[in-house]
Amino acid sequence: MNAPLPTQAMRKPLPVAVVEKLKSLFGERFSTADAVRDHHGRDESPYPPLPPDAVVFARSTDEVADLVRLAAAHRVPVIPYGVGTSLEGHLLALEGGISLDLSQMNQVLAVNPEDLTVTVQAGVTRKQLNNEIKDSGLFFPIDPGADATLGGMAATRASGTNAVRYGTMRENVLALVVVLASGEVIRTGTRARKSAAGYDLTRLFVGSEGTLGIITELTVRLHPQPEALSAAVCRFPSVRAAVETVIQTIQLGVPVARCELLDAVTIGAINRHSKLALPEAATVFFEFHGSPAAVKEQTESVEAIAAERGGAGFEWATTPEERTRLWTARHQAYFACMGMRPNCRVISTDVCVPISRLADCVAETEIDVAATRARIVARSPAGGLPVTLLGHIGDGNFHLGINIDTANPVEVEEAENLNERLVARALAMGGTSTGEHGIGLGKLDFLTAEHGAAVSVMRTLKRALDPGGLLNPGKVLRAD
Amino acid sequence: MNAPLPTQAMRKPLPVAVVEKLKSLFGERFSTADAVRDHHGRDESPYPPLPPDAVVFARSTDEVADLVRLAAAHRVPVIPYGVGTSLEGHLLALEGGISLDLSQMNQVLAVNPEDLTVTVQAGVTRKQLNNEIKDSGLFFPIDPGADATLGGMAATRASGTNAVRYGTMRENVLALVVVLASGEVIRTGTRARKSAAGYDLTRLFVGSEGTLGIITELTVRLHPQPEALSAAVCRFPSVRAAVETVIQTIQLGVPVARCELLDAVTIGAINRHSKLALPEAATVFFEFHGSPAAVKEQTESVEAIAAERGGAGFEWATTPEERTRLWTARHQAYFACMGMRPNCRVISTDVCVPISRLADCVAETEIDVAATRARIVARSPAGGLPVTLLGHIGDGNFHLGINIDTANPVEVEEAENLNERLVARALAMGGTSTGEHGIGLGKLDFLTAEHGAAVSVMRTLKRALDPGGLLNPGKVLRAD
């Protein structure tokens, strides 16, 4: 959240010709109602909304192409929209324009169980997908918490709890249908598991946040549902002990499916939010997938590693109900954090470091959080700063949930500075400013700090593929 | 091999100023000797060599940048060269210019065992790397057969026998140092396991075959050496039975590390080449990695699946010596194929299809091979056409080794037509023209057949990043 908030002054009204044409093309699926526009000008970030001038609900790739061509002809920005769960201001209409809602493109087009692939429209959500394919014996593992659309998840290169074993959207997208800035439609990739045929356009669009083209269809990998599945909760004497346990687990090649760290504050918050009674200590939620023998072997290995570091209370959740309760609580952590103070918003940080540096990065960050909180209380007696820490620590990725009162400028300033120091710390350790949330509007300056001269290559690509600068302008890179 | 061979007429001599400057910069590491130029104007493809005008042996990224800037100023092409093991004419100097030999950039720069990463110069070969890190408990799994450089493997998005479990270069490269066409040096990515920070430049350069920039350093993932390792050889009554066994293995989620199909002709060739006495039948070489219990479980699963399809003679090679003998023989298959006829060259095809179509693709191809051979014998009594078939079938990828007498135009024509039909068959089945060898010069037309309108996006990227068209011109895309 390091970009100054833009003003509405950059906005030009939609040309009348565009409005008339959109009405005729989309009928009731074209809207300029305030409520609809407001809903589409925000995401889950703390940014106040910047609504688009209009919203269009598309139902096919052809409709998207029609819209993009029309918008290009009139130099109107287009901002693709899934279900609005992004976290870095990706959906704000910085220059007005049209929000292109893809949530009605929600058809699962082809399940190929023999090939472990599925082709979907971009508006299919991950829960919908897993529900529709549950009888195939396969599942789609990427789980960013929110029930995001697959198009949105590809656009932000999402990952989440299962990435340590199954990879991120980068590894799991095989092919895309993309509408280019010109309105031309291309297919990237095939259904083959690998290819050396030309430039990797699939990976270029994955993570491009709607700024290089609009993803309308995806073919993604599926994975066999594990024969056996077991979850465990383990408490540690410190965050460092928890992190070191996971580091050694990874280094030994134990194919753990999930390992999620939650600090004592987070456990307290989810206890209250989800009516649990977990001891309020640094805790790791583990999940193991495989054959019954493999799961047993993995869990025994991890239990032994944890015990050496004071890990206690390996509690097993082997029934689906217990597991669901546990992971639902984990997924509610964001809302649990929000619930710690009424009417506040949460800044979710997102650094990812090499795992050898993770324990240090977390420890230094905990000290910084305590100092920041003390400074806020000194500067602003009404202030506070509840901060939760949780992480996909098998990947070296962790989030602070910084719960700010946006009406208190001291808190806002200190929280932003805390995030900046955190990013600088991660970069100095060979890490990245964002493991999975993306750049959006919130991390524009961090992109430069992280990539240096490579940002000019990104700008070259943007200019080459979107010369008019109309696709989600001002995200990933500042508008020219 | 579908591109007409270019003539030497496109060549302009190197400007004298360039020659003088290169002499002063590189001394004895600059050469225009015929033998050196000839060696650098060829690869392992059947193309006759097209030597560059000069060869430069670089030792640092700065030297590469100096060379590229000098070449750009004088509009001289630059062709990066590793150890010359590519298979599609990647290294031929279509427009003359300078071959940039990176094999002396062979330093392992940093091993980070805790993070399972290593940073190397581009000229480090995979065997050298594994030798240098063998005491770390880790290994680098990508194994294309040849002892290629990591820079070359990244540039062609190589994979090979272990990809079914460990992925390809696409999944295993974390970050690159790249010299751009301008001579500017950029770093893509960090050492974090994942990132959502901006466009995926790493994946853009991986597979770009030296046409968008020159890779001089790589950070790649390492993997823990498996605690237990077992190899097995299994004969099948038909290629189809072998393929179906592997398909079911993959669909059940058995994490097999390698599964390589060799048809009866290939087995015969490697028997003669490597002094083995394997029964000449369709055969799969399996390898299993994991804990002792996991390896046992995997092998029992696969043995049961194979038995249902007539797989017989599951022969175990559990000692390192036996395994090495087996895999050495497998890796010698290319040379074994070459040894089937003296003074011939081998066209290696490379399609990859969704695994549900693999059995059909192989069966139709076997029929096509038999018909092609019959046609050749009818047209050219001296002709023949030994064809071996082997494949990384867990990925749906298989190669024909078509052994042609390049002096016999009937064989050359029939072999090229056979490959074209094979590619068309794979594309019609939702596959790709090249699973791992790349486009080079040999598959330019196939790229268009496979990607359609997306090729124009590739051309846009090429023009944006190499506006002078001087980086490995005429590869991946025809020169403008």
Interface residues (C-beta under 8 A of the other chain):
Chain A: N112 P113 E114 D115 L116 T117 T156 R157 A158 S159 A163 G167 T168 R170 E171 L180 E184 V185 I186 R187 T188 T190 R191 A192 R193 K194 S195 A196 A197 G198 Y199 D200 L201 R203 L204 V206 G207 S208 L212 H223 P224 P226 E227 I247 I250 Q251 L252 G253 P255 S291 A293 A294 E297 D350 C352 V353 P354 I355 S356 D395 G396 N397 A426 L427 G430 G431 T432 S433 T434 G435 E436 H437 G438 I439 K443 F446 L447 E450 H451 G452 A453 A454 V455 S456 V457 M458 T460 L461 R463 A464 L465 V476 L477
Chain B: N112 P113 E114 D115 L116 T117 T156 R157 A158 S159 A163 G167 T168 R170 E171 L180 E184 V185 I186 R187 T188 T190 R191 A192 R193 K194 S195 A196 A197 G198 Y199 D200 L201 R203 L204 V206 G207 S208 L212 H223 P224 P226 E227 I247 I250 Q251 L252 G253 P255 S291 A293 A294 E297 D350 C352 V353 P354 I355 S356 D395 G396 N397 A426 L427 G430 G431 T432 S433 T434 G435 E436 H437 G438 I439 K443 F446 L447 E450 H451 G452 A453 A454 V455 S456 V457 M458 T460 L461 R463 A464 L465 V476 L477
